[in-house]
Amino acid sequence: MESEHAFTSELIIPKQKQGDTMRVKHISRTALTMIFAGMIFPATASATTTLTYSDHEPLGGMRTQFIHDVFFPAIEKESAGRLKIDAHWGSELATGQDVLRKVGKTGGVDMATVVPEYSAEALPLHQLFKSFPIGPSGAKQVAFFRQVYAQVPAFPAELQKQNVVDVMLTTGFPVAFFSTTPIQNILDVKGKKWRTASFWHQDFLRNAGAAPVTLPWGPKVSDALKNRTLDGLMVNSDSGIEINAQEAAPYVLASKDLWLGHVYLLVMNKTVWDGLAKDDQQAIQRAAASSYQSLGPLMDSRFTAMMAKMESEGVNIRTLTPQEAENWKTISQYQQVQADWVKAQEAKGVKNASQTLKQLTGLMKETLAQ
């Protein structure tokens, strides 16, 4: 933007006489400003800003590797090297349960990945994502979440209340049912003990006739499947594979339509974000946009590869037909579960729970109709 006032004074330097030193008789305030700007701006233009990033998961998984190999390099490229990322993995700086508080507190972690489930009290509306039994996957899932944050103001507003803004998101793989005994359809869970982490999925399983089991994630789950004290595991397919659930539960129901609704929010401290130059903010936004172009196809291809690998190892995988996946909506009674949750949240003072669910449902229907 040009200045409102034109330069009205000049730098006046008299001719130098022999033996005299050159003296400046008059320098205007505006000219002084320009001189100092010329001295300072070159250093500013080449200066770098280092942003500290925290992730609760170790580097090596698909999501963390994608952030490390694709998104962070894109930030440096788009900012012409002005922005650097100092990344810390495996809860080195903060656990998944504590990271929202730390990144929201100015002066500590600048950027972090936040899992809404781990901060349910602070992010109640974000819990709605997992309340749908079927939904999009891969590229469509990425597009859906981006649309949600662009069109449903309650979600970015909820983040800003915690003094953070979202700059990038990644998502999870579809749900799979890992069973210790042959399973032909979801109704076969009836009368058996099934473990899932989400309170939504616990209600879905209960409505399908199963007995939901709460069990800490990790080796204990694998051991319970091996010992047959647990009949099955309802979880995102990649997590099931990570603990080798298919070894003790080699009968798997899978479908790209089985919605997990898991979102990993890569957020930045709002004060830090607001303090960045506009060019740097735009550089981060461009980096996210370019990264999204490869994220969806990567998730689609990785899911196909995971299923193929399990089959090659002798796992019995049954892919549900679109109609069978659609039937899961009826079996889960998800709309009643959602209504009960909204009522409970409104009793706690979350005034816009009903309206947010309505908007989210509309976007989900539009996405599935595409």
QUIJONOR-V906089 format. One record per residue. OMEGA is omega in whole degrees, 0 to 359 (NA if undefined). Layout:
OMEGA
OMEGA
//
This chain:
179
178
177
185
176
177
183
181
180
173
186
179
181
177
182
176
181
179
179
170
180
180
177
183
184
174
181
178
180
180
177
179
181
179
180
178
179
179
188
188
179
179
181
184
183
182
179
175
179
181
180
182
178
177
182
181
178
176
179
176
182
183
183
180
178
179
182
188
186
188
182
175
179
178
180
180
183
179
181
177
180
181
176
180
174
189
177
187
174
178
179
181
182
176
178
182
186
191
180
179
184
181
178
180
183
178
180
178
181
182
179
171
182
174
184
181
182
182
186
181
181
184
184
183
178
179
182
183
184
185
179
182
176
182
183
177
175
184
179
179
177
180
180
182
178
178
180
183
178
189
179
187
183
183
175
179
179
178
182
175
178
179
174
175
180
179
181
175
170
186
182
178
180
177
172
177
178
184
178
180
181
181
182
178
186
180
179
176
185
176
183
182
182
180
171
184
186
177
176
182
175
177
178
179
179
179
176
177
180
176
181
181
175
183
180
182
177
183
181
179
178
180
180
177
179
182
181
170
176
183
183
183
175
188
174
190
182
178
177
180
181
179
178
180
183
179
179
180
189
178
189
170
183
175
175
182
182
190
172
179
182
179
175
184
174
187
176
174
187
179
178
179
181
181
178
174
181
179
181
174
180
178
178
179
176
179
178
181
180
180
179
182
180
183
182
178
178
180
178
182
180
178
179
180
179
180
180
180
179
179
179
179
176
179
180
183
175
178
181
173
178
180
178
177
178
179
179
177
180
182
184
184
189
182
176
177
178
181
179
181
179
179
180
181
179
176
178
179
176
192
186
181
182
181
180
177
180
179
181
179
179
179
178
179
179
182
182
180
183
NA
//
